[in-house]
């Protein structure tokens, strides 16, 4: 069962657990009964318990797809890199963004990333074939390696 407004799956019926036998022929939701009638080899009634929606908001980390991310244990920070060549650094404990730097690989997407063994440098690879070594605490590019 899908919420057509926000495209979330609300419920997935497991045939054995729900005692549904045979091919699904039809179904009908009854808002008054908060139940789903299922027609298969026989008629089944599934009582649905709805959870109260918790008010809140969704935070989008990037305006475009995230292609890679990593975690620095030493700094307790998460780094995410996007198709739009944006690198963002997040505080692991609070979930807040610490900073970001854009056009990390010019117009090319950042497709991969890793940390050096000390966890103080960030190495990124761009779709343009370049590797870059960063001081990811301040966003300074220390070296660019071209093919």
Protein Blocks (a to p, Z undefined) as FASTA:
>chain_A
ZZfklopafbdcdfklnopgcjdfbdcddfklopaddddfbccddddddddddddddddf
bfbdcfbdcddfklopacdddfkopacdddfklopafbdcehklojaccfbdcddfkopa
ccdddfkopacdddfknopafbdcdZZ
